[in-house]
Amino acid sequence: RMAQGDVVVLQGLQKRPELNGLHVLVLGSELTGRVPVRLASGECIRVKPEAFRPLTASELHQCAPELASSLATDEAAQVFGDTSLALCIAQQIEDVRDLARVACVNRPFAHAVASDEVWRNLCQKVWQERWGFRKRWARAVENVAEGGWRDRYRLEAIDALRMFIKPAELQELVFDFRMWIGGRVQGGHWESGIRHSNSRTVQFRAKSGNTGCWEGRLHGHPNGDEDGIEWVLDHDGVGIQWGYWPHPWPKGKVSRLPSWGWEIRNPNVILRAIDDDA
């Protein structure tokens, strides 16, 4: 049974079949066998209780921004005197631009969008699709008291744009190591080495154990040499060179992937940081 303020889907309308499948807002209780509802366009109609059904979770997520925008009326403001439904709708949104739109609807929606609950939920949804979720989440939980979940979302989004790596950060990572060119195959052609991992234990370790060090030794290299391969990270955190001095291998470039993971590549090899959560 639907109540005032519920969001439902119209179905089975005979006289106006074009409305079937639309998301509407229940404005009141049943009256003379029909329930008043508001369309996204602002039009109010009355329908029989059997002419609608509740939204599924996925449907609520898809229609949340449009639904919230349609509620910017005096009548709707009376329906949403508290933030309970506003909070429910805001929690389905995964785009900060849509959250900004929703916050402009009315005061209850502004309060809902500003709540820590909404931003904690957004952080979890967005970060779960990114590299390094577990460590990022633990870091956020540890520091959330400093500015709330909204600030944690902002800081992590800014950090994801950082294209240089810090020495301590580099030394915490374990890399998958692959060659650009693999072995010779039938017909005399060379296959791509990217298809096969040569090592999944490559680490850039400091010589002295000091994680702030900008140089050290490379461990886990496919050739098995744990003592002779040295590495040096440029002070801009973008270039890194490894090999046997005084003739090291070509310099690698550090870059950030769209997944927020790390990659190092030179003309010979490509290394990608392994995600602990994968």
N, C-alpha and C positions, 0 to 999 in steps of 0.2 A: 504494500500500500504506500503510495507516494504522499509526501508531506510538503508543506510550503517551503520553498527554497531548494528543493531537490532538482537535479538536472536529469532529464529523461530523453529518450529517443522516440519520435513519433513513428507509428506503424499502423498499417491496415486502414488508412483513411480512404474512403471511397470517393467522396465529393471533391477532395483536394489531394489527389495522389502525388502531386509534385512536392508535397510536404513530408512524405514518408521518408524516414532516414535522417531527418533534421534533428539537431539538438535543441531542446527548449527548456525553459525555466518554469517550474511550477510556482504560480503566484498565490494560490489559495487552496482551500480544501474543496471537496466535492460539493457542488451546488446544483440542485435540480438534475442530478444524474450526470453532470458534466463538470470538468475541472478546468479552471482558467490557467492558460500557459502563455508565455511570451516567447515569440520567435526572435532569432538574432537580429532581424530587421527592425524589431521594436513592435511589431504587430501583436496584439493580444487576441487569442481565440479560445473557445471552450471545446474540449474534446472529452469523449467517454474514457473512463479509467482503463478500459481494455485497449485503447488506441495508443498507448505508450508503454515503454519498458525502461528499466534503469540502464545507465551507461556502464559498459565494461571499463576496466582500468585503462586499457589501451585507447578506447574511445575518448575517455575523459582527458587523457594526455594530449591527444590530437586536437581537441576542440578548446582546450583551456584558454589560450590567448584570445580567440575570437569570442568565446563565451563571456570572458571578463569584460571585454570592450563593450559588449551589448548591454551590460548591467549599469551603465553610467546614466541612470535616470533617478528621479526622486522616488518613484514607486519602488524601484529595485533597492534603493538605499534603505527604505523602510524594511524590506525583506531581510536585508543583510545588516541588521543593527549590530550584530557581533561579527567577529572575524572567523568563526568556525568554518563556514563554507568557503569564504575567501581564502583561508589557509589551505583548505583541501585542494582548491583549484591551483593556487600558487605552487603547491608541492608537486604538481604534475608537469611543471614547465622546466625545460632543460636548456633554455636559451636566455642569456641575461638581457638581451634586447626585448624579448617578450615579457620578461619580468618588469622591465622599465615601463612598458606599455600598461601592464596590469596595475602597477602602482599608481597610475594616474586616474584610475576609474573612480575611486572614492576613498574616504578615510579608512574603512575597514580593510580594503585591499592594500592601501599604503602600509598599514600596520602589519598586515600579513607578510608582505614582501620584505619588510624590514626585520622580520623575526629570525632568530638564530636557527629555528627549526627548518625553515625553508632553505636557508643557505647551507646548512649541514647536509640536507637531503640533496641539494644541487651538487655540492662538492663530491659526495659519494657517487652520484650517477655519472658525472663527467669524468672523475678520476678513475673509475673502474674501467673505463675504455682506454686509458692511457698507460704508458710504460711506468713501472715502479709504483703501483698503487699502494702496496702494503707499507712501504717505507714512508711514502708521502702522507698516508693517512695517520700513521703513528706520529709523525712529526707535527701534523696539524693538531691532533688530540693533545699533544704535549704543550703546544704553544697557543691554543685557542683562547685561553683566558686573557691574552694580551690585547686582542681586538675583536674577538668573535669570529664566527664562521664566514661572514661576509668578507672580512679582511683576509682570512686565510685563502679564500677563493681568489681574491685580487692578487695576493702575493704570489701564489702558485702560477697564476696565468701570466704574470709578468716574468717570473723566473723561466717559464717554458719558452720565452722568446730569447733567452740568453744563449748565444752561439759560441761561447768559450767555456772551457772546463777548468775547474780548480784542481790543484795538485792532490789534495786530500780526496776529492771526489773521484778523480781518475784512479787512485790507488784502491778505492773501495770496490771498483767494478771488476767483473770477470767477463772476458770477451769471447765471442765466437770468431774464429779465424778462418778465412777462405781466400783462395787464390782466384784472381780474375780469369786465368787460363788453366784448364785442367789437362788431362792426358790426351794423347792422340787417339782418335777413334777410327773406325773403318772408313776407308776412302781417303785417308791422309789428313782429315780435318782435326782441328783441336776443339774439344768440348769446353763449355764454360765451367770454370772451377767453382762458380758461385753455387752450383747445385749441391756440392758436397762440403761438409765441414772438415777442415784439417785438424782443428783443435777447438775444444770448448772450455779450456782451462787457462787461457792467456790472461796474465795479470801484469800490470806495471807497478812494481814494488820499489820502494825507496831503499837505497843501500843501507842506510843507518836505522831504518825503521821509523824515521821521522816523516809523518804523512804530509808535512808542509814542504817537503823537498821537491825540487823541480827536475830531479834526475834519479836514475836508479837502474835496476836490472829487470829484464823481461823474463817472466816465467811462463812455462806452458807452451813455448814456441814449438811448432811441429818438428823442427830438427833436433829437439831434445837437449840443446845446449842451455843449461841453466845459469852458467857463470859468465860466459863470454859476451852475451848480448846485452848491450846497454841502451838506455833510452834517455832522451832529454826533451822536456816540454818547454816550448817557447814561452816567454813571459806574457805574451798576449793570450795564452791559453788556447790558441787555434792551431798552431803548428806543432807537430811532435815527430821526432826522428829516433830511429832505433837501428841497431846493427852492430858491426864491428868497427870500432874507431882505429885509425883515422879515416876509414872509408865506409861510412854507414850506408844503409839502404835509402832509397828516395824518401824525402820527408812526407809524412802523412798529414792530412788536414782533418781537424776535428769539426764535426757538425752535429746539429740537433735535428732529429727526425720529426715528422709530423706527429708521431706517437709519443713524443717527448723523450724518447730514448736517445742514446749516443752512438755515433758512428765515427770511425777513423778509416780513411782510405788513402792509398798512394797508388802509383801506376801498377803495382804488382799485387797488392792484397787489399781486402776489405775486412774490417773488424767491427762487429756490432755488440754492444753491451747486452748481456743476457739478463732478461727480466726474471727476477726471483719468483714472480707470481705466475709465470707462463707454465 
